[in-house]
């Protein structure tokens, strides 16, 4: 499959690229600064484009089978997340691609207490604005006519091991027997590429955790 990957130089984006390449896919890394990705591979291309410019994205995306967005704004620029959602939807549609997978946030997942994770007392205040921006972006993707899938991570996602073993949920936060909600960025990438190869959640959200 020929994949256009937005945000390939980020922590999660890099691992998505690695997982896709591992499975034999072609990957075009779409970035403002292609030099920021030091990965080299015979099936990896780098394309300079502006995620805030639909025309720029349209050119970069055209001819691909699917688009994956791992775009993440800089700290303090959370409003870019919603603006990027609009341009990613428009650029993907104009580029003639219908399949879109989005690296989303966990903040709007519903906890066992019945409220979104981002509204619980223990949720870190410093990332609450980002969580709300993710929720607003999710609403924009959900309103689009694309074949979108929004992939929310566990409450905590960080670099770790690729085990290929995890659990899948929908709109509720997945926790283990101790109440923790974690996933490695590597296993998150496995779950996302699994969905790309064998779609189970077209126009839906799912979440992944141990």
VEXDREN-2710 file (C-alpha; in Angstrom, 1 decimal):
% VEXDREN-2710
k/r/px/py/pz
1/UNK/0.0/0.0/0.0
2/UNK/1.2/3.5/-0.8
3/UNK/0.8/5.6/2.4
4/UNK/1.0/9.4/2.9
5/UNK/2.1/10.0/6.5
6/UNK/1.8/13.5/8.0
7/UNK/3.9/14.1/11.0
8/UNK/6.4/11.3/10.4
9/UNK/9.2/13.0/12.4
10/UNK/7.3/12.9/15.8
11/UNK/7.5/10.2/18.4
12/UNK/4.5/8.3/17.2
13/UNK/4.9/9.2/13.6
14/UNK/8.3/7.7/13.4
15/UNK/7.1/4.4/14.8
16/UNK/4.2/4.3/12.4
17/UNK/6.6/4.8/9.5
18/UNK/8.8/2.0/10.9
19/UNK/5.9/-0.3/11.3
20/UNK/4.5/0.4/7.8
21/UNK/8.0/-0.1/6.2
22/UNK/8.4/-3.3/8.2
23/UNK/5.3/-4.7/6.6
24/UNK/6.4/-3.8/3.1
25/UNK/4.3/-0.6/2.5
26/UNK/5.5/2.5/0.6
27/UNK/5.6/5.6/2.8
28/UNK/5.7/9.2/1.8
29/UNK/6.7/11.3/4.9
30/UNK/4.9/14.7/4.6
31/UNK/6.6/17.4/6.7
32/UNK/7.4/21.1/6.8
33/UNK/11.0/20.2/7.3
34/UNK/12.0/16.9/5.7
35/UNK/15.5/17.2/7.1
36/UNK/13.9/16.6/10.5
37/UNK/13.5/12.9/9.7
38/UNK/16.9/11.1/9.6
39/UNK/15.3/7.7/8.7
40/UNK/16.4/6.4/5.4
41/UNK/14.8/3.5/3.5
42/UNK/14.3/2.4/-0.1
43/UNK/10.5/2.6/0.3
44/UNK/10.5/5.9/2.2
45/UNK/10.1/9.2/0.4
46/UNK/10.1/12.6/1.9
47/UNK/7.9/15.4/0.7
48/UNK/7.9/19.0/1.9
49/UNK/4.4/20.3/2.5
50/UNK/2.6/22.6/4.8
51/UNK/-0.1/20.9/6.9
52/UNK/-1.9/24.2/7.2
53/UNK/-2.2/24.6/3.4
54/UNK/-4.8/22.4/1.7
55/UNK/-3.3/22.9/-1.7
56/UNK/0.1/21.9/-0.5
57/UNK/-1.3/18.8/1.1
58/UNK/-3.4/18.0/-2.0
59/UNK/-0.2/17.8/-4.1
60/UNK/1.6/15.7/-1.5
61/UNK/-1.3/13.3/-1.0
62/UNK/-2.4/12.7/-4.6
63/UNK/-1.8/9.2/-5.8
64/UNK/-1.7/7.5/-2.4
65/UNK/-3.9/4.7/-1.2
66/UNK/-4.4/6.2/2.3
67/UNK/-3.4/9.1/4.5
68/UNK/-2.3/8.8/8.1
69/UNK/-2.1/12.0/10.2
70/UNK/0.3/11.9/13.2
71/UNK/0.3/15.7/13.3
72/UNK/1.0/17.2/16.7
73/UNK/1.2/20.9/17.5
74/UNK/4.0/22.5/19.5
75/UNK/3.3/23.1/23.2
76/UNK/1.3/26.4/23.5
77/UNK/0.0/26.2/19.9
78/UNK/-2.8/23.7/20.6
79/UNK/-5.2/25.7/18.3
80/UNK/-3.2/24.4/15.4
81/UNK/-4.6/21.0/15.9
82/UNK/-8.1/22.0/15.0
83/UNK/-6.9/24.2/12.1
84/UNK/-4.9/21.2/10.8
85/UNK/-7.9/18.9/11.1
86/UNK/-9.7/21.2/8.6
87/UNK/-6.9/21.3/6.1
88/UNK/-6.1/17.6/6.4
89/UNK/-9.7/16.7/5.6
90/UNK/-9.8/19.2/2.7
91/UNK/-6.4/18.3/1.4
92/UNK/-7.2/14.5/1.6
93/UNK/-10.5/15.0/-0.3
94/UNK/-8.9/17.2/-2.9
95/UNK/-6.1/14.8/-3.3
96/UNK/-8.5/12.1/-4.3
97/UNK/-7.9/9.8/-1.3
98/UNK/-10.9/8.5/0.7
99/UNK/-9.1/6.6/3.5
100/UNK/-7.8/8.7/6.5
101/UNK/-6.4/7.4/9.8
102/UNK/-5.8/9.9/12.6
103/UNK/-3.5/9.7/15.6
104/UNK/-5.8/11.1/18.2
105/UNK/-5.9/11.9/21.9
106/UNK/-7.2/10.0/24.9
107/UNK/-8.7/12.9/26.8
108/UNK/-12.3/12.5/25.4
109/UNK/-12.4/8.8/26.2
110/UNK/-15.0/7.9/28.8
111/UNK/-13.7/6.6/32.2
112/UNK/-15.4/4.2/34.5
113/UNK/-16.8/7.2/36.5
114/UNK/-18.8/8.2/33.4
115/UNK/-16.9/11.4/32.6
116/UNK/-14.2/12.1/29.9
117/UNK/-10.7/11.4/31.0
118/UNK/-9.8/15.1/30.6
119/UNK/-12.4/16.1/33.1
120/UNK/-11.2/13.8/35.9
121/UNK/-9.4/15.4/38.8
122/UNK/-6.2/13.5/38.2
123/UNK/-5.8/14.6/34.6
124/UNK/-2.7/16.9/34.3
125/UNK/-3.8/20.5/34.0
126/UNK/-0.9/21.4/31.7
127/UNK/-2.3/19.2/28.9
128/UNK/-6.0/19.9/29.4
129/UNK/-6.0/22.5/26.6
130/UNK/-4.4/20.0/24.2
131/UNK/-6.9/17.3/25.2
132/UNK/-9.8/19.7/24.4
133/UNK/-8.2/20.6/21.1
134/UNK/-8.0/16.9/20.2
135/UNK/-11.7/16.5/21.1
136/UNK/-12.6/19.4/18.9
137/UNK/-10.5/18.0/16.0
138/UNK/-12.2/14.6/16.5
139/UNK/-15.6/16.3/16.0
140/UNK/-14.3/17.7/12.7
141/UNK/-13.1/14.4/11.4
142/UNK/-16.3/12.7/12.5
143/UNK/-18.3/15.2/10.4
144/UNK/-16.3/14.5/7.2
145/UNK/-17.4/12.2/4.4
146/UNK/-14.1/10.5/4.3
147/UNK/-13.5/6.9/5.3
148/UNK/-11.9/8.1/8.5
149/UNK/-10.7/6.1/11.6
150/UNK/-9.7/8.0/14.8
151/UNK/-7.2/6.0/16.9
152/UNK/-7.0/7.1/20.5
153/UNK/-4.1/5.9/22.6
154/UNK/-4.2/4.8/26.2
155/UNK/-4.0/7.5/28.9
156/UNK/-0.2/7.1/28.8
157/UNK/1.7/6.5/25.6
158/UNK/5.5/6.4/25.5
159/UNK/8.3/4.7/23.6
160/UNK/8.8/1.1/24.6
161/UNK/8.7/-2.4/23.3
162/UNK/6.8/-3.8/20.3
163/UNK/4.9/-6.8/21.7
164/UNK/1.9/-7.1/19.3
165/UNK/-0.2/-7.8/22.4
166/UNK/-2.8/-5.3/23.5
167/UNK/-6.6/-4.8/23.9
168/UNK/-8.9/-2.8/21.7
169/UNK/-11.8/-0.6/22.9
170/UNK/-14.2/1.9/21.4
171/UNK/-15.1/5.1/23.3
172/UNK/-14.2/4.0/26.8
173/UNK/-10.7/4.2/28.3
174/UNK/-9.1/0.7/28.5
175/UNK/-7.4/0.0/31.8
176/UNK/-5.7/-3.0/33.3
177/UNK/-6.5/-4.8/36.5
178/UNK/-4.7/-2.1/38.5
179/UNK/-6.6/0.7/36.8
180/UNK/-3.6/1.8/34.7
181/UNK/-4.0/2.7/31.1
182/UNK/-0.8/2.4/29.1
183/UNK/0.5/1.5/25.6
184/UNK/3.9/1.7/24.0
185/UNK/4.2/3.9/20.9
186/UNK/5.5/0.8/19.1
187/UNK/2.3/-1.3/19.9
188/UNK/0.1/1.7/19.1
189/UNK/1.7/1.8/15.6
190/UNK/1.0/-2.0/15.3
191/UNK/-2.7/-1.4/16.0
192/UNK/-3.0/1.5/13.6
193/UNK/-1.3/-0.4/10.7
194/UNK/-3.5/-3.4/11.5
195/UNK/-6.5/-1.2/11.0
196/UNK/-5.1/0.1/7.8
197/UNK/-4.6/-3.3/6.4
198/UNK/-7.8/-4.9/7.7
199/UNK/-10.4/-2.1/8.4
200/UNK/-12.7/-2.7/11.3
201/UNK/-13.5/0.8/12.3
202/UNK/-14.5/2.8/9.3
203/UNK/-16.0/6.2/10.4
204/UNK/-15.4/5.2/14.0
205/UNK/-13.0/5.6/16.8
206/UNK/-11.1/2.9/18.6
207/UNK/-8.6/2.9/21.4
208/UNK/-5.7/0.6/22.3
209/UNK/-4.1/-0.3/25.6
210/UNK/-2.6/-3.2/27.5
END
